[in-house]
Amino acid sequence: MGLSPAEVAKMIGSVRPARAVAAQRAYVSAFFDRWLRRTEDGGLLDRPSAHYPEVRFVP
């Protein structure tokens, strides 16, 4: 597409793919735990997490 590395990083970020997948799995699991299984989700969906500082909560 002819984009520079800086342009790509600005659009999609610079998180390593394995780290991004781990965060996605954690947040999806927390969602299912809370809303479908009605079990404890560890509060991951309530506020930013020290385990995943690269995840931003957007209002």
mmCIF file of the N, C-alpha and C atoms, coordinates in Angstrom:
data_MODEL
# 
_entry.id   MODEL 
# 
loop_
_atom_site.group_PDB 
_atom_site.id 
_atom_site.type_symbol 
_atom_site.label_atom_id 
_atom_site.label_alt_id 
_atom_site.label_comp_id 
_atom_site.label_asym_id 
_atom_site.label_entity_id 
_atom_site.label_seq_id 
_atom_site.pdbx_PDB_ins_code 
_atom_site.Cartn_x 
_atom_site.Cartn_y 
_atom_site.Cartn_z 
_atom_site.occupancy 
_atom_site.B_iso_or_equiv 
_atom_site.pdbx_formal_charge 
_atom_site.auth_seq_id 
_atom_site.auth_comp_id 
_atom_site.auth_asym_id 
_atom_site.auth_atom_id 
_atom_site.pdbx_PDB_model_num 
ATOM 1   N N  . MET A 1 1  ? 0.822   -1.197  0.000  1.00 0.00 ? 1  MET A N  1 
ATOM 2   C CA . MET A 1 1  ? 0.000   0.000   0.000  1.00 0.00 ? 1  MET A CA 1 
ATOM 3   C C  . MET A 1 1  ? 0.860   1.252   0.000  1.00 0.00 ? 1  MET A C  1 
ATOM 4   N N  . GLY A 1 2  ? 2.164   1.091   0.148  1.00 0.00 ? 2  GLY A N  1 
ATOM 5   C CA . GLY A 1 2  ? 3.041   2.247   0.092  1.00 0.00 ? 2  GLY A CA 1 
ATOM 6   C C  . GLY A 1 2  ? 3.095   3.069   1.363  1.00 0.00 ? 2  GLY A C  1 
ATOM 7   N N  . LEU A 1 3  ? 2.688   2.501   2.493  1.00 0.00 ? 3  LEU A N  1 
ATOM 8   C CA . LEU A 1 3  ? 2.716   3.235   3.757  1.00 0.00 ? 3  LEU A CA 1 
ATOM 9   C C  . LEU A 1 3  ? 4.064   3.067   4.431  1.00 0.00 ? 3  LEU A C  1 
ATOM 10  N N  . SER A 1 4  ? 4.495   4.104   5.109  1.00 0.00 ? 4  SER A N  1 
ATOM 11  C CA . SER A 1 4  ? 5.735   4.023   5.879  1.00 0.00 ? 4  SER A CA 1 
ATOM 12  C C  . SER A 1 4  ? 5.466   3.275   7.185  1.00 0.00 ? 4  SER A C  1 
ATOM 13  N N  . PRO A 1 5  ? 6.503   2.740   7.820  1.00 0.00 ? 5  PRO A N  1 
ATOM 14  C CA . PRO A 1 5  ? 6.316   2.088   9.121  1.00 0.00 ? 5  PRO A CA 1 
ATOM 15  C C  . PRO A 1 5  ? 5.665   3.014   10.154 1.00 0.00 ? 5  PRO A C  1 
ATOM 16  N N  . ALA A 1 6  ? 5.983   4.291   10.119 1.00 0.00 ? 6  ALA A N  1 
ATOM 17  C CA . ALA A 1 6  ? 5.375   5.244   11.058 1.00 0.00 ? 6  ALA A CA 1 
ATOM 18  C C  . ALA A 1 6  ? 3.882   5.392   10.808 1.00 0.00 ? 6  ALA A C  1 
ATOM 19  N N  . GLU A 1 7  ? 3.479   5.408   9.538  1.00 0.00 ? 7  GLU A N  1 
ATOM 20  C CA . GLU A 1 7  ? 2.048   5.518   9.217  1.00 0.00 ? 7  GLU A CA 1 
ATOM 21  C C  . GLU A 1 7  ? 1.288   4.271   9.658  1.00 0.00 ? 7  GLU A C  1 
ATOM 22  N N  . VAL A 1 8  ? 1.890   3.119   9.457  1.00 0.00 ? 8  VAL A N  1 
ATOM 23  C CA . VAL A 1 8  ? 1.254   1.868   9.881  1.00 0.00 ? 8  VAL A CA 1 
ATOM 24  C C  . VAL A 1 8  ? 1.121   1.849   11.400 1.00 0.00 ? 8  VAL A C  1 
ATOM 25  N N  . ALA A 1 9  ? 2.179   2.198   12.110 1.00 0.00 ? 9  ALA A N  1 
ATOM 26  C CA . ALA A 1 9  ? 2.139   2.218   13.579 1.00 0.00 ? 9  ALA A CA 1 
ATOM 27  C C  . ALA A 1 9  ? 1.092   3.198   14.090 1.00 0.00 ? 9  ALA A C  1 
ATOM 28  N N  . LYS A 1 10 ? 0.943   4.329   13.416 1.00 0.00 ? 10 LYS A N  1 
ATOM 29  C CA . LYS A 1 10 ? -0.059  5.315   13.838 1.00 0.00 ? 10 LYS A CA 1 
ATOM 30  C C  . LYS A 1 10 ? -1.473  4.769   13.684 1.00 0.00 ? 10 LYS A C  1 
ATOM 31  N N  . MET A 1 11 ? -1.716  3.996   12.628 1.00 0.00 ? 11 MET A N  1 
ATOM 32  C CA . MET A 1 11 ? -3.057  3.475   12.365 1.00 0.00 ? 11 MET A CA 1 
ATOM 33  C C  . MET A 1 11 ? -3.394  2.251   13.213 1.00 0.00 ? 11 MET A C  1 
ATOM 34  N N  . ILE A 1 12 ? -2.451  1.334   13.380 1.00 0.00 ? 12 ILE A N  1 
ATOM 35  C CA . ILE A 1 12 ? -2.784  0.080   14.071 1.00 0.00 ? 12 ILE A CA 1 
ATOM 36  C C  . ILE A 1 12 ? -1.943  -0.194  15.307 1.00 0.00 ? 12 ILE A C  1 
ATOM 37  N N  . GLY A 1 13 ? -0.974  0.662   15.591 1.00 0.00 ? 13 GLY A N  1 
ATOM 38  C CA . GLY A 1 13 ? -0.158  0.490   16.785 1.00 0.00 ? 13 GLY A CA 1 
ATOM 39  C C  . GLY A 1 13 ? 1.095   -0.320  16.513 1.00 0.00 ? 13 GLY A C  1 
ATOM 40  N N  . SER A 1 14 ? 1.835   -0.556  17.574 1.00 0.00 ? 14 SER A N  1 
ATOM 41  C CA . SER A 1 14 ? 3.110   -1.248  17.432 1.00 0.00 ? 14 SER A CA 1 
ATOM 42  C C  . SER A 1 14 ? 3.257   -2.399  18.423 1.00 0.00 ? 14 SER A C  1 
ATOM 43  N N  . VAL A 1 15 ? 2.160   -2.903  18.927 1.00 0.00 ? 15 VAL A N  1 
ATOM 44  C CA . VAL A 1 15 ? 2.194   -4.020  19.873 1.00 0.00 ? 15 VAL A CA 1 
ATOM 45  C C  . VAL A 1 15 ? 2.584   -5.292  19.127 1.00 0.00 ? 15 VAL A C  1 
ATOM 46  N N  . ARG A 1 16 ? 3.455   -6.085  19.742 1.00 0.00 ? 16 ARG A N  1 
ATOM 47  C CA . ARG A 1 16 ? 3.844   -7.352  19.119 1.00 0.00 ? 16 ARG A CA 1 
ATOM 48  C C  . ARG A 1 16 ? 2.602   -8.215  18.926 1.00 0.00 ? 16 ARG A C  1 
ATOM 49  N N  . PRO A 1 17 ? 2.503   -8.932  17.811 1.00 0.00 ? 17 PRO A N  1 
ATOM 50  C CA . PRO A 1 17 ? 1.305   -9.737  17.528 1.00 0.00 ? 17 PRO A CA 1 
ATOM 51  C C  . PRO A 1 17 ? 0.945   -10.727 18.632 1.00 0.00 ? 17 PRO A C  1 
ATOM 52  N N  . ALA A 1 18 ? 1.908   -11.420 19.194 1.00 0.00 ? 18 ALA A N  1 
ATOM 53  C CA . ALA A 1 18 ? 1.608   -12.387 20.254 1.00 0.00 ? 18 ALA A CA 1 
ATOM 54  C C  . ALA A 1 18 ? 1.022   -11.691 21.484 1.00 0.00 ? 18 ALA A C  1 
ATOM 55  N N  . ARG A 1 19 ? 1.523   -10.520 21.788 1.00 0.00 ? 19 ARG A N  1 
ATOM 56  C CA . ARG A 1 19 ? 1.015   -9.752  22.935 1.00 0.00 ? 19 ARG A CA 1 
ATOM 57  C C  . ARG A 1 19 ? -0.414  -9.273  22.659 1.00 0.00 ? 19 ARG A C  1 
ATOM 58  N N  . ALA A 1 20 ? -0.669  -8.824  21.429 1.00 0.00 ? 20 ALA A N  1 
ATOM 59  C CA . ALA A 1 20 ? -2.008  -8.374  21.065 1.00 0.00 ? 20 ALA A CA 1 
ATOM 60  C C  . ALA A 1 20 ? -3.012  -9.515  21.165 1.00 0.00 ? 20 ALA A C  1 
ATOM 61  N N  . VAL A 1 21 ? -2.630  -10.691 20.701 1.00 0.00 ? 21 VAL A N  1 
ATOM 62  C CA . VAL A 1 21 ? -3.525  -11.862 20.777 1.00 0.00 ? 21 VAL A CA 1 
ATOM 63  C C  . VAL A 1 21 ? -3.787  -12.229 22.226 1.00 0.00 ? 21 VAL A C  1 
ATOM 64  N N  . ALA A 1 22 ? -2.769  -12.186 23.071 1.00 0.00 ? 22 ALA A N  1 
ATOM 65  C CA . ALA A 1 22 ? -2.960  -12.511 24.496 1.00 0.00 ? 22 ALA A CA 1 
ATOM 66  C C  . ALA A 1 22 ? -3.949  -11.543 25.149 1.00 0.00 ? 22 ALA A C  1 
ATOM 67  N N  . ALA A 1 23 ? -3.829  -10.264 24.850 1.00 0.00 ? 23 ALA A N  1 
ATOM 68  C CA . ALA A 1 23 ? -4.753  -9.272  25.415 1.00 0.00 ? 23 ALA A CA 1 
ATOM 69  C C  . ALA A 1 23 ? -6.166  -9.500  24.898 1.00 0.00 ? 23 ALA A C  1 
ATOM 70  N N  . GLN A 1 24 ? -6.301  -9.764  23.612 1.00 0.00 ? 24 GLN A N  1 
ATOM 71  C CA . GLN A 1 24 ? -7.632  -10.011 23.038 1.00 0.00 ? 24 GLN A CA 1 
ATOM 72  C C  . GLN A 1 24 ? -8.280  -11.227 23.688 1.00 0.00 ? 24 GLN A C  1 
ATOM 73  N N  . ARG A 1 25 ? -7.526  -12.278 23.860 1.00 0.00 ? 25 ARG A N  1 
ATOM 74  C CA . ARG A 1 25 ? -8.073  -13.480 24.505 1.00 0.00 ? 25 ARG A CA 1 
ATOM 75  C C  . ARG A 1 25 ? -8.517  -13.191 25.934 1.00 0.00 ? 25 ARG A C  1 
ATOM 76  N N  . ALA A 1 26 ? -7.723  -12.435 26.653 1.00 0.00 ? 26 ALA A N  1 
ATOM 77  C CA . ALA A 1 26 ? -8.065  -12.122 28.046 1.00 0.00 ? 26 ALA A CA 1 
ATOM 78  C C  . ALA A 1 26 ? -9.353  -11.301 28.128 1.00 0.00 ? 26 ALA A C  1 
ATOM 79  N N  . TYR A 1 27 ? -9.481  -10.289 27.276 1.00 0.00 ? 27 TYR A N  1 
ATOM 80  C CA . TYR A 1 27 ? -10.674 -9.435  27.331 1.00 0.00 ? 27 TYR A CA 1 
ATOM 81  C C  . TYR A 1 27 ? -11.924 -10.152 26.833 1.00 0.00 ? 27 TYR A C  1 
ATOM 82  N N  . VAL A 1 28 ? -11.794 -10.963 25.804 1.00 0.00 ? 28 VAL A N  1 
ATOM 83  C CA . VAL A 1 28 ? -12.953 -11.731 25.331 1.00 0.00 ? 28 VAL A CA 1 
ATOM 84  C C  . VAL A 1 28 ? -13.379 -12.740 26.393 1.00 0.00 ? 28 VAL A C  1 
ATOM 85  N N  . SER A 1 29 ? -12.416 -13.409 27.020 1.00 0.00 ? 29 SER A N  1 
ATOM 86  C CA . SER A 1 29 ? -12.745 -14.362 28.089 1.00 0.00 ? 29 SER A CA 1 
ATOM 87  C C  . SER A 1 29 ? -13.432 -13.669 29.256 1.00 0.00 ? 29 SER A C  1 
ATOM 88  N N  . ALA A 1 30 ? -12.931 -12.494 29.620 1.00 0.00 ? 30 ALA A N  1 
ATOM 89  C CA . ALA A 1 30 ? -13.557 -11.746 30.713 1.00 0.00 ? 30 ALA A CA 1 
ATOM 90  C C  . ALA A 1 30 ? -14.987 -11.357 30.359 1.00 0.00 ? 30 ALA A C  1 
ATOM 91  N N  . PHE A 1 31 ? -15.217 -10.968 29.123 1.00 0.00 ? 31 PHE A N  1 
ATOM 92  C CA . PHE A 1 31 ? -16.572 -10.634 28.685 1.00 0.00 ? 31 PHE A CA 1 
ATOM 93  C C  . PHE A 1 31 ? -17.498 -11.838 28.821 1.00 0.00 ? 31 PHE A C  1 
ATOM 94  N N  . PHE A 1 32 ? -17.068 -12.993 28.302 1.00 0.00 ? 32 PHE A N  1 
ATOM 95  C CA . PHE A 1 32 ? -17.906 -14.184 28.388 1.00 0.00 ? 32 PHE A CA 1 
ATOM 96  C C  . PHE A 1 32 ? -18.121 -14.611 29.838 1.00 0.00 ? 32 PHE A C  1 
ATOM 97  N N  . ASP A 1 33 ? -17.077 -14.515 30.657 1.00 0.00 ? 33 ASP A N  1 
ATOM 98  C CA . ASP A 1 33 ? -17.236 -14.863 32.071 1.00 0.00 ? 33 ASP A CA 1 
ATOM 99  C C  . ASP A 1 33 ? -18.294 -13.988 32.725 1.00 0.00 ? 33 ASP A C  1 
ATOM 100 N N  . ARG A 1 34 ? -18.225 -12.693 32.477 1.00 0.00 ? 34 ARG A N  1 
ATOM 101 C CA . ARG A 1 34 ? -19.145 -11.759 33.132 1.00 0.00 ? 34 ARG A CA 1 
ATOM 102 C C  . ARG A 1 34 ? -20.571 -11.880 32.608 1.00 0.00 ? 34 ARG A C  1 
ATOM 103 N N  . TRP A 1 35 ? -20.754 -11.847 31.311 1.00 0.00 ? 35 TRP A N  1 
ATOM 104 C CA . TRP A 1 35 ? -22.084 -11.685 30.752 1.00 0.00 ? 35 TRP A CA 1 
ATOM 105 C C  . TRP A 1 35 ? -22.766 -12.980 30.331 1.00 0.00 ? 35 TRP A C  1 
ATOM 106 N N  . LEU A 1 36 ? -22.025 -14.016 30.042 1.00 0.00 ? 36 LEU A N  1 
ATOM 107 C CA . LEU A 1 36 ? -22.654 -15.266 29.617 1.00 0.00 ? 36 LEU A CA 1 
ATOM 108 C C  . LEU A 1 36 ? -22.589 -16.346 30.688 1.00 0.00 ? 36 LEU A C  1 
ATOM 109 N N  . ARG A 1 37 ? -21.433 -16.477 31.318 1.00 0.00 ? 37 ARG A N  1 
ATOM 110 C CA . ARG A 1 37 ? -21.292 -17.513 32.342 1.00 0.00 ? 37 ARG A CA 1 
ATOM 111 C C  . ARG A 1 37 ? -21.725 -17.028 33.721 1.00 0.00 ? 37 ARG A C  1 
ATOM 112 N N  . ARG A 1 38 ? -21.807 -15.687 33.879 1.00 0.00 ? 38 ARG A N  1 
ATOM 113 C CA . ARG A 1 38 ? -22.168 -15.072 35.168 1.00 0.00 ? 38 ARG A CA 1 
ATOM 114 C C  . ARG A 1 38 ? -21.228 -15.517 36.277 1.00 0.00 ? 38 ARG A C  1 
ATOM 115 N N  . THR A 1 39 ? -19.919 -15.531 35.947 1.00 0.00 ? 39 THR A N  1 
ATOM 116 C CA . THR A 1 39 ? -18.899 -15.875 36.933 1.00 0.00 ? 39 THR A CA 1 
ATOM 117 C C  . THR A 1 39 ? -17.956 -14.692 37.104 1.00 0.00 ? 39 THR A C  1 
ATOM 118 N N  . GLU A 1 40 ? -17.034 -14.812 38.032 1.00 0.00 ? 40 GLU A N  1 
ATOM 119 C CA . GLU A 1 40 ? -16.066 -13.756 38.314 1.00 0.00 ? 40 GLU A CA 1 
ATOM 120 C C  . GLU A 1 40 ? -15.136 -13.560 37.120 1.00 0.00 ? 40 GLU A C  1 
ATOM 121 N N  . ASP A 1 41 ? -14.965 -12.303 36.722 1.00 0.00 ? 41 ASP A N  1 
ATOM 122 C CA . ASP A 1 41 ? -14.101 -12.012 35.576 1.00 0.00 ? 41 ASP A CA 1 
ATOM 123 C C  . ASP A 1 41 ? -12.817 -11.307 35.985 1.00 0.00 ? 41 ASP A C  1 
ATOM 124 N N  . GLY A 1 42 ? -12.603 -11.115 37.269 1.00 0.00 ? 42 GLY A N  1 
ATOM 125 C CA . GLY A 1 42 ? -11.386 -10.473 37.747 1.00 0.00 ? 42 GLY A CA 1 
ATOM 126 C C  . GLY A 1 42 ? -11.368 -8.962  37.585 1.00 0.00 ? 42 GLY A C  1 
ATOM 127 N N  . GLY A 1 43 ? -12.468 -8.360  37.152 1.00 0.00 ? 43 GLY A N  1 
ATOM 128 C CA . GLY A 1 43 ? -12.549 -6.911  37.019 1.00 0.00 ? 43 GLY A CA 1 
ATOM 129 C C  . GLY A 1 43 ? -11.805 -6.345  35.821 1.00 0.00 ? 43 GLY A C  1 
ATOM 130 N N  . LEU A 1 44 ? -11.380 -7.201  34.906 1.00 0.00 ? 44 LEU A N  1 
ATOM 131 C CA . LEU A 1 44 ? -10.616 -6.741  33.755 1.00 0.00 ? 44 LEU A CA 1 
ATOM 132 C C  . LEU A 1 44 ? -11.386 -5.730  32.916 1.00 0.00 ? 44 LEU A C  1 
ATOM 133 N N  . LEU A 1 45 ? -12.697 -5.831  32.884 1.00 0.00 ? 45 LEU A N  1 
ATOM 134 C CA . LEU A 1 45 ? -13.512 -4.933  32.060 1.00 0.00 ? 45 LEU A CA 1 
ATOM 135 C C  . LEU A 1 45 ? -13.875 -3.630  32.769 1.00 0.00 ? 45 LEU A C  1 
ATOM 136 N N  . ASP A 1 46 ? -13.502 -3.504  34.030 1.00 0.00 ? 46 ASP A N  1 
ATOM 137 C CA . ASP A 1 46 ? -13.907 -2.338  34.811 1.00 0.00 ? 46 ASP A CA 1 
ATOM 138 C C  . ASP A 1 46 ? -12.988 -1.132  34.684 1.00 0.00 ? 46 ASP A C  1 
ATOM 139 N N  . ARG A 1 47 ? -11.710 -1.383  34.424 1.00 0.00 ? 47 ARG A N  1 
ATOM 140 C CA . ARG A 1 47 ? -10.722 -0.309  34.432 1.00 0.00 ? 47 ARG A CA 1 
ATOM 141 C C  . ARG A 1 47 ? -9.463  -0.789  33.705 1.00 0.00 ? 47 ARG A C  1 
ATOM 142 N N  . PRO A 1 48 ? -8.570  0.125   33.393 1.00 0.00 ? 48 PRO A N  1 
ATOM 143 C CA . PRO A 1 48 ? -7.305  -0.303  32.783 1.00 0.00 ? 48 PRO A CA 1 
ATOM 144 C C  . PRO A 1 48 ? -6.575  -1.298  33.682 1.00 0.00 ? 48 PRO A C  1 
ATOM 145 N N  . SER A 1 49 ? -5.855  -2.209  33.058 1.00 0.00 ? 49 SER A N  1 
ATOM 146 C CA . SER A 1 49 ? -5.179  -3.270  33.785 1.00 0.00 ? 49 SER A CA 1 
ATOM 147 C C  . SER A 1 49 ? -3.671  -3.113  33.719 1.00 0.00 ? 49 SER A C  1 
ATOM 148 N N  . ALA A 1 50 ? -3.002  -3.354  34.836 1.00 0.00 ? 50 ALA A N  1 
ATOM 149 C CA . ALA A 1 50 ? -1.541  -3.337  34.855 1.00 0.00 ? 50 ALA A CA 1 
ATOM 150 C C  . ALA A 1 50 ? -0.969  -4.485  34.026 1.00 0.00 ? 50 ALA A C  1 
ATOM 151 N N  . HIS A 1 51 ? -1.763  -5.535  33.835 1.00 0.00 ? 51 HIS A N  1 
ATOM 152 C CA . HIS A 1 51 ? -1.306  -6.671  33.026 1.00 0.00 ? 51 HIS A CA 1 
ATOM 153 C C  . HIS A 1 51 ? -1.290  -6.332  31.535 1.00 0.00 ? 51 HIS A C  1 
ATOM 154 N N  . TYR A 1 52 ? -2.152  -5.412  31.124 1.00 0.00 ? 52 TYR A N  1 
ATOM 155 C CA . TYR A 1 52 ? -2.265  -5.041  29.709 1.00 0.00 ? 52 TYR A CA 1 
ATOM 156 C C  . TYR A 1 52 ? -2.253  -3.519  29.579 1.00 0.00 ? 52 TYR A C  1 
ATOM 157 N N  . PRO A 1 53 ? -1.124  -2.876  29.867 1.00 0.00 ? 53 PRO A N  1 
ATOM 158 C CA . PRO A 1 53 ? -1.087  -1.406  29.818 1.00 0.00 ? 53 PRO A CA 1 
ATOM 159 C C  . PRO A 1 53 ? -1.255  -0.845  28.410 1.00 0.00 ? 53 PRO A C  1 
ATOM 160 N N  . GLU A 1 54 ? -1.073  -1.689  27.393 1.00 0.00 ? 54 GLU A N  1 
ATOM 161 C CA . GLU A 1 54 ? -1.227  -1.209  26.022 1.00 0.00 ? 54 GLU A CA 1 
ATOM 162 C C  . GLU A 1 54 ? -2.686  -1.093  25.604 1.00 0.00 ? 54 GLU A C  1 
ATOM 163 N N  . VAL A 1 55 ? -3.607  -1.613  26.406 1.00 0.00 ? 55 VAL A N  1 
ATOM 164 C CA . VAL A 1 55 ? -5.038  -1.533  26.096 1.00 0.00 ? 55 VAL A CA 1 
ATOM 165 C C  . VAL A 1 55 ? -5.575  -0.225  26.642 1.00 0.00 ? 55 VAL A C  1 
ATOM 166 N N  . ARG A 1 56 ? -6.272  0.515   25.791 1.00 0.00 ? 56 ARG A N  1 
ATOM 167 C CA . ARG A 1 56 ? -6.880  1.788   26.207 1.00 0.00 ? 56 ARG A CA 1 
ATOM 168 C C  . ARG A 1 56 ? -8.395  1.627   26.265 1.00 0.00 ? 56 ARG A C  1 
ATOM 169 N N  . PHE A 1 57 ? -8.992  2.217   27.276 1.00 0.00 ? 57 PHE A N  1 
ATOM 170 C CA . PHE A 1 57 ? -10.444 2.251   27.383 1.00 0.00 ? 57 PHE A CA 1 
ATOM 171 C C  . PHE A 1 57 ? -10.915 3.538   26.692 1.00 0.00 ? 57 PHE A C  1 
ATOM 172 N N  . VAL A 1 58 ? -11.818 3.397   25.746 1.00 0.00 ? 58 VAL A N  1 
ATOM 173 C CA . VAL A 1 58 ? -12.310 4.546   24.989 1.00 0.00 ? 58 VAL A CA 1 
ATOM 174 C C  . VAL A 1 58 ? -13.780 4.753   25.325 1.00 0.00 ? 58 VAL A C  1 
ATOM 175 N N  . PRO A 1 59 ? -14.145 5.963   25.781 1.00 0.00 ? 59 PRO A N  1 
ATOM 176 C CA . PRO A 1 59 ? -15.554 6.216   26.151 1.00 0.00 ? 59 PRO A CA 1 
ATOM 177 C C  . PRO A 1 59 ? -16.452 6.271   24.928 1.00 0.00 ? 59 PRO A C  1 
# 
